[in-house]
């Protein structure tokens, strides 16, 4: 039954606005999703405007997901979990998480003394960049943590690093290398030039890392277009892979699989990632449950940003 009480709490108003502005639902769809009347939805939107909560972006994005967030934190030993409401009628595992990540990073960049922030690449980060307000942090440097791809230019590591830097008014450094080297190239020889030494020194002193995770299927852009042609999905799965973080494939316990491809990856190693003070993983989708859990088991995450669909699935798996 529609809820016709007069509780106009900020949590309710924020959730209505999240679905209306971020998930781009109609007022009728919001009403159906939240069990409200259309009048209540309209009143909540007007109240948000009068309170100054809606200014192109929503200032209170993390809503009434406190119980889910606390359960996720306790179950997986995280410092922070942020759970955004997804549009369940037209589910998109990049949209809500990207918006939540943008809001979180905007707040942290303003409040923190970060100087070096490492970034991965992918559509979730591209979604976040589109929603970031402009800031001025000329003392901040965005550092790409992984090599790039000549395809998918709008969300590869080069474009992601420069995109974040543009929004933050910061500097950036890209790792001018492919994600994977050919089998006949020695990584130590390839990385010998001093330009790579400077970049990897920065990676060892990051204040924060913004990470994503991919599964082992065609839904993963890395797997479908970035992995060398001689390496198949079936081969990676046979070696125990459930997905990748920063191009390195992990099994469900978070161990790096024993496959030559991992040795050919150009980017920060995962043991270095574990030592970064703030490790933010932004990921969602039923197909990413195993790799999200693996990343947390490996110690690659202390802040998880996801959506409520994924959070509920994470808590269901033993």
N, C-alpha and C positions, 0 to 999 in steps of 0.2 A: 504494500500500500504506500502511496506517496506520503512523505513526511511533511505535515503542514504546521508543525510547531514553529516557534519564532527564534530558535537558536541560530543566531547569525555569527557564530564564532569565526575567528580568523581562519581556523583550519578548514571549516566548511567553505568559506568564501574562497580560500586559496585553491581548494580542490575543484570547485566549480570553474574557476578561472583557468586552472591548469588544463582541464579537458577542453574548455572553450577556445582558449588562445593557443596553447601548445599542441594539443592533440587535434585541434581544428574540427571539433565536433559541433554540431548545431545545438541550439538550446534544447530542442526536443530530445536529442540523443543524450545530452548531459542529464536531463531530467530522468530519462529512463535508466541510465547507468547508475545514478545515485539515489533513485527512488524518491525524487522530488517532483513537485509540480513545475510547469514551465514558468509560472509566476515567481516561484521561489528562486529559480535559476536566474531569471532576469533581475530580481531584487538583489541577489548576491553579486552579480556583475556590476550593477549600479553602485552597490555599497563599496565594492573594491575600488571603483573609480573615485568615489567620494573620499575614501581613505588614502588615496594616492598609492595604492598597491599595484595598479596597472599603469605602466608607462612603457608601452611597447613590449617589455618583458615583465614577468611576474616576480615580485620581490620576496615572496614567501613560498618557495617551491617545494619544500620538503614535507609539508602537509601533515595529515593525520596518519602517518605510517610508522608511528613511534614503536608500536608493539612489534611489528615486523622487523624494524631496524634493530631493536634490542635483541630479538631472538637471533638474528643473523650474527650480530656482534658476539653474543655469548656462545653460539654453536661453533663459530669458526675462529674465535680468539682475535677479533679485529678491534682496532681502536675506534673506527667509525664505519657506519653503514648508512648509506642514503638510498632510499627506495622511492622512486617516482611512480606515479600512477600511469599505467599504460592505457591506450585506447584498445580495448579488447575486441571491439567490433571490426577494426581495421588495424590489426597488430603490426607494428613496425618496431623492430628491436634496436633501431638506431635513434629514432626521433626523441622519445622521452628521456632516454639516458643521455643523449647528446645535450639536450636542454638542461638537465640536472647538472651535468658536468660543467657546462658553461657557467651556470650560476655559482657552483662551488668554487671554480677556479677564479672567477671574478672577485669573489669574497676573499679567497686566500691570497691572491696576488696583492690585493689592497692592504690586507692586514699583516702579511708576513714579511720577513726580511730575506726571502728567497733571492738568490743571485744566479743560480744555475738550475734550470728545469729541463729535464730530459723528456722527449716525446717519442712515442711510437708512431704508427700511421694507421689509416683506415677510415671507413665511412662514419663511424661514431665520432671520431675526433673532428672530421670535416663538419659534421652536424653541429658540434659544439662551437667551432670557430664561427659559423654563420650567426650564432646567437650571442656571441660575446660583445659586450659594450666596449668602446674604445677607452683605453687608459694610456697613461704615460709613465713607463718604467724603464728609462734608458739605462738604468743600472742592472737590468735583468737580461739574461741571455738564454734563449731557447736552443737546446742542443738535440739534434736528431740522434737517436739511440741505435739505429739500424740502417743498413744500406737501403738503396731505393730501387724502384722499378721504372722502366721506360714506359710502362703502360699504367693506366689509371692515374694520370698525372694530377688530377684534382685532389686526390687523397693519398698520394704516395708520400714517402718520408720527407722529400724535398719541399713539396707544397705545404705539408702540415707544419713543418718547422717555421717556414716563412709566414704562413697564415697566422699562427699563434703570435709570432713576433709583431706582425702588423697590427693586430688587435690590442696587444699589450703595450705598444710603443716601445718595444724591446729590440735587442740585437738577436742574431741567430747564427748558428753554425750547423752546416749540413755535413753528413758523412758521405762524401762523394765517392761512393762505391756501390757495386751491386749487392743485393741481399745475399746471393749465393755465388761463390766462385766456381769456375769450371773445375772438373776433377784433376786437370793437369796443372793447376796453379797452386803453389805453396802459399798458404795464408800468411806465414811469417815473412816471406819475401815480398808479397803484395803489400803488406802493411808496414814495411820497413821505412818508407819516406817519412820525414819529420812532420809533414802536415798531418799524417794519421796519428803520430805520437802526441801532438798537441790536442787533437780531438779526443783521444782516449784518456788523456790526463783530465780533461774536463768531465768525462763520464765517470771518473773515479771520485769526483767531488760534487756530485749533484746534490742539491737540497731536496728535490722532489722529482718523481718520475710519473708520467701519465701514460698508462699502459692500456692495451686492449688484448683480447684473446680471440683466437679463431679455432674452429673445429677442423676435422679432416673430411671435408666434403666440398662440393662445388659451390656451396654457399660462402665458403672462405675464398676471398679474392686471392690470397697468397697461394692457396692450394690450387686454384683453378688456373692461375696465370703466372704466378711467381716461382713456383717450384720447378726445377729443371725437368725437361721432358722425359728424361730417362728414369725419373723417380715417380712411381704411381701412388695413388691413394691407398690401394690395396697393400702395397709394400710397406708403407708407413704404419698402417693399421696392424699388419702382421707383426711389426716390431713393437706393438703395444701403444702406439700414439693415439691420444684422444684429442689433440689439438696443439696449438703453438702459442707461445708468448715470445715476442721479439724474434720470430723466425726460428726459434728452437722448439723442437717437438718433445712433448712430455707424455708420460704414461699417466694413468689415473691416480697414482700415488704422488705425482709431482716430480718423478725422476726423469732426467733427460734420457731419451731412448738411445740405445747403442746402434746408431745408424750413421753412416759417413756424411750424410747431409748436414747434420748438426755441426760437424767439424769444418764445414765449408761456409758457415754462416758468418757474415760480416756485421758485427754489432757488439754491443756491450754483453759481457758474459753474465749469466744469471746469478753467480755468486756475488758479483759486484752489485747487481740490482738489490740483492737481499740486504746490503749494508746501507742503502739509501734511506735517509730518515723518513720521508713520506712517500709511500708507494701507492698510487691511486690506480685502481683497475676499474675501467668503465666498460661493462659488458652485460648483454642481456640476450635472451632467447633460449628456448628449450634445447636447441642443438648445442648450446655452449655450457650446459650444466657441468659436464664432466671436466672440461678444461678450466672452468672457473674454480671448481673445487680443487683441481690439481694445482693451480697457481697458488691458492691459499695454503694448501698443504706444504708447498715448496717454500713458503715464506716470502712470496713476491708481492703480497698485498697487505697493507694495514688499513686502507680505506677502500671500501667497495661501493661503487655507484651502479645501481641496477634498477630494474622496474619491479612492480609488485608481482607480475606473472612469474618472473624468474626467481624472485625471493621465495615465493611459496613453493616452487619446484625444488629449490636448493634445500629447503627445510624438510621436504618429503623424503629425500634420498638418504639412506642410512650411511 
